[in-house]
Amino acid sequence: MASTAPIGVFDSGLGGISVAREIRRDMPNEHVLYFGDSANAPYGTKSPEQVRELSDAIVKRFVEQGVKAVVIACNTATSAAANELRDRYDIPIIGMEPALKVACDRGHGNRQRVIVAATPLTLRERKFAVLMDRFKADHTIFPEPCPGLVEIVEHGQLDDHDVVMRTLHQYFDQYDLSTIDAVVLGCTHFVFYRDYFRELLPDTAEIIDGNEGTVRHLGVVLESLGKLAPEDTEGDIKLANSDTSVRIAQLAQSLLLTLRECPDKARKVRGNPKKGRRERTGAYGQQNSDDRRRWRFPRDLRRGRDGPHDGRPRARRSLLRRLRRQRQYGFLYLRPARPQPHVLHTVRIPQGICQFRQLHQKPQLRQSRLCVRHAEQPRRRESGGL
């Protein structure tokens, strides 16, 4: 499949537009096909079997359109259908889950009090139970189902301040918000409420969503498969919906424009984009140093700037740490450039890659190689070097 093929993004309604816009913002060369299933929204109150059936029909539609990857921009659909979709289709299926790990890691070892706002089905599914079990021993986690927030977005009432704040107070007045460290937005619809949450919560509480991490993961997967769009390609977003009414079409466009103008998510692009030199700044203008290498997978294998070449330079160690977090399938074996016995390092990456070779451009650096083998092959020792 060509690297210029589009990326399919779908959600139970209009919430996934926030993810499509994040892809457009951080991967401007990609074509995005967005499909919102507003006619069957919300998914959060349906049975897992119904969600799987609806999700399969949407992904089948995307495959017929020739997409190179699918992003499930819905935590509920990810919980109920992601594994079945990955087994059925041979393209990358990127799911979402509440960014609970990000919220807990903010404490740097201190106990955190975190509210996870999501749909009822997301919180009932085993996927979230497993995620919560990883952190509940060291942190205090409050799952809070908020189905009413999805309906407000779908009904176009997002600008009604009184309705929104009344609904938020209905869900969150039971907590002592002055003691809350973070609120995780476990549904893509909830990203549109960021300003309202900021008004509701104290300044010390962080508002966290999983959109940025999902798009970063998508970029890593496409980079590893060699399917990132060329830099001279102009990307776009095409919106479609199962509800063909004029009201939904206008609401979708207005939500896309709202995100486009949101100052909290604005990023400044500096340098020469044609050469891939892009520096982004996040909210309040602070620079995110990781963003410059966010999806530059081959470039991350080059020698680190902070010290001598020791077989596993700092940039390469950072790459290993990032790929371990992907939690996909298959194994990536990294062999250092120095010709010495070395135990191969194992990292989980997406299936379907047979071999990827990166040769350094600078002649003073030794050549390195990345080899990907199937998961069923046992680990073994190899000598370094080419």
C-alpha positions as CSV (number, residue, x, y, z in Angstrom):
1,M,0.0,0.0,0.0
2,A,1.3,3.4,-1.0
3,S,2.5,5.9,1.7
4,T,0.2,8.5,0.2
5,A,-2.9,6.4,1.2
6,P,-5.2,8.0,3.7
7,I,-5.6,7.2,7.4
8,G,-9.0,6.2,8.6
9,V,-10.3,7.6,11.9
10,F,-13.7,6.7,13.4
11,D,-15.7,7.4,16.6
12,S,-19.2,6.8,17.9
13,G,-20.0,10.4,16.9
14,L,-18.2,13.7,16.8
15,G,-15.7,13.3,19.6
16,G,-13.0,11.7,17.4
17,I,-12.8,14.9,15.4
18,S,-10.4,16.0,18.2
19,V,-8.1,13.1,17.3
20,A,-8.4,13.8,13.5
21,R,-7.4,17.4,14.2
22,E,-4.4,16.2,16.3
23,I,-3.2,14.1,13.4
24,R,-3.7,17.0,11.0
25,R,-1.7,19.3,13.4
26,D,1.2,17.0,14.1
27,M,1.3,15.1,10.8
28,P,0.4,17.7,8.2
29,N,1.3,15.6,5.2
30,E,-1.3,12.9,5.9
31,H,-4.7,12.5,4.4
32,V,-7.4,11.7,7.0
33,L,-10.7,10.2,6.4
34,Y,-13.0,10.7,9.4
35,F,-16.2,8.8,10.0
36,G,-18.5,9.6,12.9
37,D,-21.3,7.1,13.7
38,S,-23.7,9.7,15.2
39,A,-26.7,7.7,14.0
40,N,-25.8,5.0,16.5
41,A,-24.3,7.2,19.3
42,P,-23.5,6.9,22.0
43,Y,-21.5,3.6,22.1
44,G,-21.0,3.8,25.8
45,T,-24.5,2.6,26.7
46,K,-24.6,-0.3,24.2
47,S,-23.5,-3.9,24.7
48,P,-20.0,-5.0,23.7
49,E,-21.5,-7.1,20.9
50,Q,-23.3,-4.2,19.3
51,V,-20.1,-2.0,19.5
52,R,-18.1,-4.8,17.8
53,E,-20.6,-5.1,15.0
54,L,-20.7,-1.4,14.4
55,S,-16.9,-1.0,14.5
56,D,-16.4,-3.9,12.1
57,A,-18.7,-2.3,9.5
58,I,-16.8,1.0,9.7
59,V,-13.4,-0.6,9.4
60,K,-14.6,-2.7,6.5
61,R,-15.6,0.5,4.8
62,F,-12.2,2.0,5.4
63,V,-10.4,-1.0,4.0
64,E,-12.5,-0.7,0.8
65,Q,-11.4,2.9,0.6
66,G,-7.7,1.8,0.7
67,V,-6.6,3.2,4.0
68,K,-3.1,2.4,5.3
69,A,-4.0,2.5,9.0
70,V,-7.1,2.9,11.2
71,V,-7.3,4.9,14.4
72,I,-10.2,3.9,16.7
73,A,-10.8,7.4,18.2
74,C,-13.1,6.0,20.8
75,N,-12.1,4.5,24.1
76,T,-15.4,2.5,24.2
77,A,-14.8,0.9,20.8
78,T,-11.2,0.2,21.6
79,S,-12.2,-1.7,24.8
80,A,-14.9,-3.7,23.0
81,A,-13.6,-4.3,19.5
82,A,-9.9,-3.5,19.0
83,N,-8.6,-7.1,19.5
84,E,-11.1,-8.6,17.1
85,L,-10.4,-6.0,14.5
86,R,-6.7,-6.6,14.7
87,D,-7.2,-10.3,14.1
88,R,-9.5,-9.7,11.2
89,Y,-7.6,-7.0,9.2
90,D,-4.0,-6.9,8.2
91,I,-3.5,-3.1,8.5
92,P,-2.4,-1.3,11.7
93,I,-5.3,-0.7,14.1
94,I,-4.5,2.0,16.6
95,G,-6.7,2.1,19.7
96,M,-7.1,4.4,22.6
97,E,-7.3,4.0,26.3
98,P,-7.6,6.4,29.2
99,A,-4.2,8.1,29.9
100,L,-4.1,6.8,33.4
101,K,-0.4,6.1,33.3
102,V,0.4,9.6,32.3
103,A,-1.6,10.9,35.3
104,C,0.0,8.6,37.8
105,D,3.5,9.3,36.6
106,R,3.1,13.0,37.2
107,G,3.7,12.3,40.9
108,H,7.2,11.0,40.4
109,G,6.6,8.4,43.0
110,N,4.1,10.3,45.2
111,R,0.6,9.0,45.6
112,Q,-1.8,10.6,43.1
113,R,-5.6,11.1,43.4
114,V,-7.0,10.7,39.9
115,I,-10.5,10.9,38.5
116,V,-11.0,8.9,35.2
117,A,-14.0,10.3,33.4
118,A,-15.3,8.0,30.7
119,T,-18.3,6.2,29.3
120,P,-20.0,3.4,31.3
121,L,-18.9,0.7,28.9
122,T,-15.3,1.8,28.9
123,L,-15.2,1.6,32.7
124,R,-16.9,-1.8,32.8
125,E,-14.7,-3.5,30.2
126,R,-11.9,-5.8,31.3
127,K,-9.3,-3.7,29.5
128,F,-9.8,-0.8,31.9
129,A,-9.9,-3.1,34.9
130,V,-6.5,-4.5,33.9
131,L,-5.2,-0.9,33.4
132,M,-6.6,0.2,36.8
133,D,-5.1,-2.8,38.6
134,R,-1.6,-1.7,37.5
135,F,-1.9,1.6,39.5
136,K,-4.5,1.3,42.2
137,A,-2.1,-0.1,44.8
138,D,0.1,3.1,44.7
139,H,-2.5,5.6,43.7
140,T,-6.1,6.5,44.5
141,I,-8.3,6.2,41.3
142,F,-11.9,7.3,41.0
143,P,-13.7,5.9,37.9
144,E,-16.5,8.3,37.0
145,P,-19.0,7.4,34.2
146,C,-20.3,10.5,32.4
147,P,-22.7,9.5,29.6
148,G,-24.4,12.9,29.7
149,L,-21.3,14.7,28.4
150,V,-21.4,12.7,25.2
151,E,-25.0,13.6,24.5
152,I,-24.3,17.4,25.0
153,V,-21.7,17.3,22.2
154,E,-23.9,15.3,19.9
155,H,-26.9,17.6,20.4
156,G,-24.8,20.7,19.7
157,Q,-25.2,22.1,23.3
158,L,-21.5,22.6,23.9
159,D,-21.8,26.4,23.9
160,D,-24.6,26.3,26.6
161,H,-22.5,27.2,29.6
162,D,-25.3,26.6,32.1
163,V,-26.2,23.1,30.8
164,V,-22.5,22.0,30.7
165,M,-21.6,23.3,34.1
166,R,-24.8,21.8,35.6
167,T,-23.9,18.4,34.1
168,L,-20.3,18.6,35.3
169,H,-21.4,19.5,38.9
170,Q,-23.8,16.5,38.8
171,Y,-20.9,14.2,38.2
172,F,-18.1,15.8,40.2
173,D,-19.6,17.5,43.2
174,Q,-19.3,14.2,45.1
175,Y,-15.5,14.7,45.2
176,D,-13.3,17.1,47.2
177,L,-11.8,18.6,44.0
178,S,-9.2,20.5,46.1
179,T,-7.5,17.2,46.8
180,I,-7.6,15.9,43.2
181,D,-4.2,15.8,41.3
182,A,-5.5,15.0,37.8
183,V,-8.6,14.3,35.8
184,V,-8.2,11.9,32.9
185,L,-10.5,12.5,29.9
186,G,-11.2,8.9,28.9
187,C,-13.5,9.8,26.0
188,T,-12.7,11.8,22.9
189,H,-15.9,13.8,23.3
190,F,-14.6,15.1,26.6
191,V,-11.7,16.9,25.0
192,F,-14.2,19.6,24.0
193,Y,-14.9,20.3,27.7
194,R,-11.3,21.2,28.5
195,D,-12.1,24.9,29.2
196,Y,-15.1,23.9,31.3
197,F,-13.0,21.4,33.3
198,R,-10.4,24.2,33.8
199,E,-13.2,26.4,35.3
200,L,-14.4,23.5,37.5
201,L,-11.1,22.3,38.9
202,P,-8.4,24.0,41.0
203,D,-5.3,25.3,39.2
204,T,-3.2,22.5,40.8
205,A,-5.2,19.8,39.0
206,E,-4.0,18.6,35.6
207,I,-6.4,17.8,32.7
208,I,-5.1,14.9,30.7
209,D,-6.3,13.3,27.5
210,G,-4.9,10.5,25.3
211,N,-5.1,12.2,21.9
212,E,-1.4,13.2,21.7
213,G,-0.1,9.9,22.8
214,T,-2.4,8.1,20.3
215,V,-1.1,10.3,17.5
216,R,2.5,9.8,18.6
217,H,1.9,6.0,18.5
218,L,0.4,6.2,15.1
219,G,3.5,8.1,13.8
220,V,5.9,5.5,15.2
221,V,3.9,2.7,13.6
222,L,3.8,4.3,10.2
223,E,7.5,5.3,10.4
224,S,8.5,1.7,11.2
225,L,6.5,0.5,8.3
226,G,7.9,3.1,5.9
227,K,4.4,4.5,5.2
228,L,4.6,8.1,6.4
229,A,3.4,10.4,3.7
230,P,6.1,12.3,1.7
231,E,6.9,15.8,3.1
232,D,5.9,17.5,-0.1
233,T,2.3,16.2,0.2
234,E,-0.4,18.5,1.4
235,G,-2.7,16.7,3.9
236,D,-6.4,17.2,4.6
237,I,-9.3,16.0,6.6
238,K,-12.5,14.7,5.0
239,L,-15.5,14.3,7.3
240,A,-18.3,11.8,6.9
241,N,-21.1,10.6,9.2
242,S,-23.7,8.0,9.4
243,D,-26.2,10.8,10.2
244,T,-26.4,12.7,6.9
245,S,-28.5,15.6,8.3
246,V,-27.3,19.2,7.7
247,R,-27.2,19.8,11.5
248,I,-24.6,17.1,12.0
249,A,-22.5,18.3,9.1
250,Q,-22.5,21.9,10.3
251,L,-21.8,20.8,13.9
252,A,-18.8,18.7,12.7
253,Q,-17.3,21.6,10.8
254,S,-17.8,23.9,13.8
255,L,-16.1,21.5,16.1
256,L,-13.2,21.1,13.7
257,L,-12.8,24.9,13.6
258,T,-13.1,25.2,17.3
259,L,-10.2,22.9,17.8
260,R,-8.2,24.7,15.1
261,E,-8.5,28.0,17.0
262,C,-7.9,26.5,20.5
263,P,-4.9,28.4,22.0
264,D,-4.2,25.7,24.5
265,K,-3.3,23.3,21.7
266,A,-1.5,25.7,19.4
267,R,2.0,24.8,18.3
268,K,4.5,27.0,16.6
269,V,6.5,25.5,13.8
270,R,10.0,26.9,13.2
271,G,12.8,26.0,11.0
272,N,12.6,24.5,7.5
273,P,9.7,22.0,7.3
274,K,11.1,20.6,4.0
275,K,14.2,19.3,5.9
276,G,12.1,17.9,8.7
277,R,13.5,20.5,11.2
278,R,10.4,21.4,13.2
279,E,10.3,22.7,16.8
280,R,6.9,22.7,18.5
281,T,5.9,24.6,21.6
282,G,3.1,23.4,23.7
283,A,0.7,25.3,26.0
284,Y,2.0,28.5,27.5
285,G,4.9,28.5,25.0
286,Q,7.2,25.9,26.7
287,Q,9.1,23.8,24.2
288,N,8.7,20.1,24.2
289,S,12.2,18.8,23.5
290,D,10.9,15.3,22.6
291,D,8.6,16.6,19.8
292,R,11.5,17.3,17.4
293,R,12.3,13.5,17.3
294,R,8.7,12.4,17.7
295,W,8.5,10.4,14.5
296,R,12.0,10.6,13.2
297,F,12.6,6.8,13.7
298,P,15.8,6.4,11.7
299,R,17.3,9.6,13.0
300,D,16.9,8.4,16.6
301,L,19.4,5.7,15.9
302,R,22.2,8.1,15.4
303,R,24.9,8.8,17.9
304,G,23.8,10.8,20.9
305,R,25.0,14.3,21.4
306,D,25.5,14.1,25.1
307,G,28.4,11.6,25.3
308,P,30.8,9.2,23.5
309,H,29.5,6.3,21.4
310,D,29.3,3.4,23.9
311,G,27.4,0.8,21.9
312,R,24.0,2.1,23.0
313,P,24.1,5.9,22.7
314,R,21.6,8.0,24.6
315,A,19.3,8.5,21.6
316,R,19.1,4.8,21.0
317,R,18.3,4.1,24.7
318,S,15.5,6.7,24.4
319,L,14.2,4.9,21.4
320,L,14.1,1.6,23.3
321,R,12.2,3.1,26.1
322,R,9.6,4.6,23.8
323,L,9.1,1.4,21.8
324,R,8.7,-0.7,25.0
325,R,5.6,1.5,25.7
326,Q,3.9,0.7,22.5
327,R,2.7,-2.8,23.7
328,Q,2.1,-4.2,20.3
329,Y,3.1,-7.5,18.8
330,G,6.4,-8.9,17.4
331,F,9.9,-8.3,18.6
332,L,12.6,-5.8,17.5
333,Y,16.2,-6.8,18.0
334,L,18.7,-4.0,18.3
335,R,22.4,-4.8,17.8
336,P,25.0,-2.2,18.6
337,A,27.6,-1.1,16.0
338,R,30.6,-2.3,18.1
339,P,31.8,-5.8,17.1
340,Q,31.5,-7.4,20.5
341,P,29.3,-10.2,21.9
342,H,26.0,-8.8,23.0
343,V,22.6,-10.0,24.1
344,L,20.0,-8.7,21.8
345,H,17.5,-6.3,23.3
346,T,13.8,-7.1,22.9
347,V,11.2,-4.4,22.2
348,R,7.5,-4.9,21.3
349,I,6.6,-3.3,17.9
350,P,3.8,-4.0,15.4
351,Q,3.6,-7.2,13.4
352,G,4.2,-7.3,9.7
353,I,7.7,-6.0,9.5
354,C,10.3,-8.5,8.3
355,Q,13.4,-6.4,8.2
356,F,14.4,-2.8,8.5
357,R,17.9,-1.6,7.9
358,Q,19.2,1.9,8.8
359,L,22.6,3.0,7.5
360,H,24.1,6.1,9.1
361,Q,24.7,8.9,6.7
362,K,27.8,10.2,8.5
363,P,30.9,8.3,7.4
364,Q,32.6,8.6,10.8
365,L,29.8,6.6,12.5
366,R,29.7,2.8,12.3
367,Q,26.8,1.3,10.5
368,S,24.0,-0.2,12.6
369,R,21.2,-2.5,11.7
370,L,17.6,-3.2,13.0
371,C,16.2,-6.6,12.4
372,V,12.7,-7.6,13.2
373,R,11.8,-11.3,13.6
374,H,8.6,-13.0,14.4
375,A,7.6,-13.5,18.0
376,E,7.7,-17.2,17.9
377,Q,11.5,-17.2,17.3
378,P,13.5,-17.7,20.5
379,R,16.0,-15.2,21.7
380,R,19.6,-15.9,20.9
381,R,23.0,-14.3,21.1
382,E,24.7,-12.7,18.2
383,S,27.9,-10.8,17.7
384,G,27.7,-7.1,17.0
385,G,28.7,-5.3,13.8
386,L,27.7,-5.9,10.2
